[in-house]
């Protein structure tokens, strides 16, 4: 039982680290999109 709790804690820590890294990547991506917006080709 104790081993299982340790494994769950390690998994939880890993997931939190991944989520933090993803959040940072997404915010960097959004900043780049603001700086270099894609041009939309409008068909008229």
N, C-alpha and C positions, 0 to 999 in steps of 0.2 A: 504493500500500500504506500509506504514511504517513497519507494522508487518511482511509483506512478505519479505522485505529487511533484517530485523533482522534474520528471519528464515534462509534465504539463506546464510547470513554471518555465522551463527552458523554452518550450514551444511558444509560450505566451510572450516571452522576451524577444524571441526571434521575429514573431509576427509584428510586435510593436516597432522593432527596428526597421523592418521592411516597410511598414506603413509610413514611418517618418521619412525614410528615403524616398518613397513614392511621392509623398506630399511635397518634398523639396524639388523633386524632378518636375512635377506638374506645375509648381509655381514658376520655376525657371522657364518651362515651355511657354506658359502664358505670357511671361514678360517678353520672350522672344517674339511671340505672335503680335504683341502690341507694338514692339519696335519694328518688326518686319511683317506687316500684314500681307496676306496673300491677295493678289488682285483678282477680283471676280470678273469673269468675262460675261458681259451681258449681251444676250442676243436680242436684237430689236427688229 
